[in-house]
Amino acid sequence: MSANVKKKTIDTLARNLREAARTGKPCAPVRHDLPERDIDAAYAVQEANTVHWLSEGRRLVGRKIGLTSRVVQVLLG
């Protein structure tokens, strides 16, 4: 995890994303709360949710890697 981003921030952002998924109501983009271009912090949010969902019995079956594409990065800002 990025040394610039506290675990509390990572956990809060992960929880916000889970709540948005649960309710179907969008949350603010996490990029606004993470340092620009801090890929480690972004992956830490993803990992926090992966750990959470695995602890609830979900099964890991793949990975979404779209943001490694420059075209998708530009598209999503």
NORMO-V931321 format. One record per pair of residues at least 6 apart in sequence whose C-alpha atoms are under 6 Angstrom apart, sorted by sequence separation. I is the first residue (numbers start at 0). GAP is how many residues later the second one is. D is the distance in Angstrom with one decimal. If there is no record, write none. Layout:
i={I | I}
gap={GAP | GAP}
d={D | D}
This chain:
i={19 | 66 | 19 | 13 | 9 | 13 | 1 | 0 | 1 | 0 | 0}
gap={6 | 6 | 7 | 31 | 35 | 35 | 38 | 39 | 39 | 40 | 43}
d={5.2 | 5.5 | 5.9 | 5.3 | 5.3 | 5.8 | 5.4 | 5.3 | 5.2 | 5.5 | 5.7}
